[in-house]
Every structure is written in structure tokens, then in C-alpha cells.
């Protein structure tokens, strides 16, 4: 009789512990998901505020007016450098990695990486370029770079 009682008590204790651990883990998952959602919201707001900065339109319009049909220069022009300088502090403050300025034909007009300037639509960027061209502010998920790197990085 005692072994039978011990067996059922052991099962009851194990079941209670599993329930408590499961409940605690679910609470942790829910909390982490909510924190991540809030973080994305803050980052999207920061990106949108940066894109709507009053100092950027002049530089952006200059870049759009520049003839982009020729192959991109070996080094970025003054407008590219000016845009990078205007975006740099805010990007650094928010740990943003890079930016793209794309026209409606999906050609890259300016970018953090000069090698991308003048490139037509890049397949890896299509999902978020389409969303951005509709005016939606959002963060893209991480993806492998399409920029070729040399041995020095």
C-alpha cells in the first residue's frame, strides 16, 4: 500500500512542478515577445523620424536630379557624402547598419555601400522595397549582404 501511495504522490508532485515550470516559461516567452514588439515599434518610429527629418529633402532631391543612368562613380559624389553625413549620427545612435535611397523604378540612387549605387532592383531587397515604396515605415529583418567584401572587411 505504501508504494502505491508513494507512486501517486510522486506523480502529483511531478505534475505540479511541470505545470509551474511550464507556466513560468510561458510567462517569460510572453514577456520577451512583448519587449521585442515594443523594441521594433521604437526602432520603426526612429527610422520614420529620421526619414522625415527636415534637413534631408534638399540632399535627397539633389540625388534624384543627378543623372543616374551612367555607371556609378568610383567614389561617392558630394551629395552621397552629404546624405551619409546627415544620416550618420542618428544611424549610429540607433545602431542602424545601413541605408538605401531607391527611386520608383527600384534603382539604388544612394547607399551606405557605394558599390550598390546605380544597381537595379536587387532580388534580396525586393520584399521590403515594395513595402517601402507604398510609404510604409518598417524595419527589415536581417539578411545576408549583397555587397562584395575584400579580405580586409
N, C-alpha and C positions, 0 to 999 in steps of 0.2 A: 504494500500500500504506500509506504513512504517513497519508493522510487517513482510511482505513478504521480504522486503529488509534486515531487521534485521536477519531473518531466514537464508537467503543465505549468508550474511556476517558472521554469526556465524559458518555456515558450512565451509566456506572458511578459516576462522581463525583456526578452529579446525583441518581441513585437513592439513594446513600448519604446525601447531605445531606438529601433529602426524608425518608428514614427516620429520621434523627436529629432533625430538626425535629418530625416527627410524634410521635415517642416523647416528646420533651421537652414538647410541648404536651399530650399525653395525661396525662403525669405532673402537669403543672400543673393541668389540669382535675380530676383525681382528688384532688389536694391541696386545691383550693378547695372541692370538693364535701364532702370530709371536714370541713373547717373550718366550713363552713356548717351541716352536720349537727350538729356539736358546739355551735355557737353557738345553734342552735334548741333543743337539749337543755338548755343552761344557762338560756336565757330561759324555757322551759316550766317548769323547776324553780323559777325565781324567781317566776313568776306563780302557781304552785301554792302555794309557801311563803307568798306574800302573801295568797292567798285563804284559807289555813288559819291565818292569824295569830290568836292567841287574843284580841286586842282587838276584832276585827271583829264577832263574832257578836251582841253586845249591840246595836250600831248597826244591823246588818242586820235583826235581829228587830224592832226598833222600826220600821224602814221597812216591813217586811212587815205589821205590825199596823196601820199608818196606813191610813186609808180612801183607797184609790187610785181609787175609782170616780168621784170628782169630777174636774173638769178640773184639770190641774196648776197650781200657783200661779205667779204671775208671777216670783217669786224663790224659790229653793230654801229649804225649811224647815231647822230646826236639825239634824235627823237627816241630811239631804242634805249639809249643810256639814260635819258631824262625820265622815261617811264620807269625803268628799273630803279632809279634813284628815288622817285616818288613813291613807289610801292615797297621798296626795301625795308624801311623801318617798321611799318605795320606788319609786313610779312614776317619779319624776324620776331616781332613782339608776340605774334600768334603762332609761331612755329610753322607757318605755311612754307611748303617746299618750293613751289614754282608757280608760274602763271603763264597763260596763253592769251593772246589777243587775236580773235578769229573773226574774219568777215563772214557775210551771209553765205558766201559760196564755200565756206568751211576751209578756206586757205588761212594759214597762220601768218598773221601780219607782224606780230612781235611775240617774243617768248623769253623766258629765263635763259633757255639754251639757244644761242644764235643759230645753231645747226638746223633748228626747226623752222626758222623764218623762211617764208615762201613756199613751204610744203603744202600740198593739197590735203584734203581731209585724211587723217590718219585713222586707220581702222580701229586701233585700240582706244582711241578717244571718242569714237562715234556715239556711244551710249550717252555720255554726258554732254557732248557738244550739241546734240539735238535738244536736250533739255535746256541748256543754257541759251540757245537761240530762240526759245519760246519765252525767255525772260525770267525763268525760274532761278532763284538763288539756292545753291545747294553745295555740298561738299562731295567730291568724287571719292569712291573707295580707293584704297591703294592699288596700284597696278605697276607692272614692270615698265621700266623706262624704255622708250624707243630711241633714245639718244645714244649714239656710239661713244664709248669712253675709251680713252687711251690708258696705257699702263699706269699713269700717274693719278688716275681717277678723274 
